């Protein structure tokens, strides 16, 4: 009887530990995503400073957005940032590395969604520790579109 009590206590403690480990793993993955977004923003600003505009979009990714998870060897929105040494390497989501990726980008021309200047949108489709929006998301919108409704984390910048 005492052995059953000990085994059940160990089982309960194991469950608690596993839940906490899983939460810590999810927070670490989101921290990595936020770090990647910060690096991409800096690289995009270096690109803009060098070329006077943000990288063009090809619209070939999921829902027309350029994604970070393109097949190996295929160009993505990160390619010009890496080839110009603004990023050391392609940054990929810690979990979602298929062709859809989890990081998305699009450069819009002036006039889209009521914005008078050209701009880019950079986003994470899914964060582990939040439902839309993530608490640290700066958000991005134009008069006719709010991208925070589509992504867990999003930012943008005008040219």
N, C-alpha and C positions, 0 to 999 in steps of 0.2 A: 504494500500500500504506500509506504513512504517513497519507494522508488517511483511510483506513478506520479506522486506529487512533485518530486524533483524534476522528472521528465517534463511535466506540464509547465512548471516554472521556467525551465530552460527554453521550452517552445515559445512561451509568451515573450521572454526577454529577446530571443532571436528575432521575433517578428518586429519588436520595437526597434532593434538595431537596424534591421533591413530597411524599414521605412525611413529612418534618419539618414542612412547611407544613400538611399535613392534620392532624397531631397537634396542632400549635399552634392550629389552628382549632377542633378538638374541645375542647381545654382551655378556650379562650375561651368557647365556647358553654356548657360546664358551669359556668364561673365566673359567667356571666350567670344561669343557672338558680339557682345558690346565692344570688346577690344578690337575685333575685326572691323566693325562699323567705323570706329574711331580712326583706325589705320586707313580705311578706304576714303573717308572724308578728307584726311590730310593728303592722300595721294591725288584725289580729285582736285583739290586746291592747287597742288603743285602742277598738275596737268593744265589747269586753267591759267595759271601764271605763265606757263611756257607757251601755250598755244592760243590763248585768248578765248577759249570756249571749253566746254566739258566734252568728254568723248561722245561720239555719236552712238545711237542705238540702232541695232539691226532688227529689233522686234521679233526675233526668231524664237525667243524663249516662251515660257509658259504665260498664257494670256497676253502675249505681245511684249512682255517685259524681258529684258536680257537677264539671264540667270548666271550664278556662279558655278552651277553644277553641270556645265556642258560636258559632252563626252571628251575623254582624254584626247588632246591634240587639236580640238576644235576651239576657235576663238570665243572668248566671252568678253563682257564689258571690262574685265580685269586685264585683258591682254595688253591694251595700250599703256596701262599703268605699270605693268611688269616690264614690258619691252623698253619703256623709257626710264626704268629704274626708280620709279616713284613708289613701287611696292617690291619687296624682295622676292615674292612668289605669289601664285594664285592662292587666295584665301578661301577655304572651303568650310562649310558648316561642319561641326564636330559629329553630326549624325547624318544629315541629309546630303549625301554626295552623289545622288543620281542626276540624271539629265535635267531634272526640274530645279535642283538646288534649293536653297532656303534663303539666299540673298538675292535680291532683285534690284535692278537699276533701269531707269529710262530717262533719256534726255528729250524734253519736249521743246518744240520751237515756240517762239513768242506767239501769243494769241490762244494757245490751248487752255481750255477750261477757264477762260476769262483772265488769265495772267498776261500782263502786257510784255513781259520779258521772257526770254528762253530760260529754262530751269531744268534741274534734274531731280529725280526722286530716287532715294536709296532706302531699301527696307529689308527687314527680316520678316518672312511670312509667318513663322511660328516660333515663339519663345516657349521654353519648357515650364517656366514658373508663373505664367500669367495667361489670362484670357485677355483678348484685345481690349484696351491697349496695355502694353508693358509700362510699369510705373516710371521708367526712365526715358520713354519715348518722347522726343521733342515735338513730334507731329509735323505735318505739312499739309497745307491746303491752298487752293486757289478759290476765287469766288464761286466757281461751279463744281468744285470737287474737293472732298476731304479724304486724303489717302489713309488717314488713321482708321477709317472704317474698314479698310481692306487688309491691313497689316498689324501685327503685334507691336512692331517698332518701326518708325519711319522718320525720315528727315528729308530735307531738300535744300536747294540753294539756287538763287537767281544768278544769271550771268550779268 
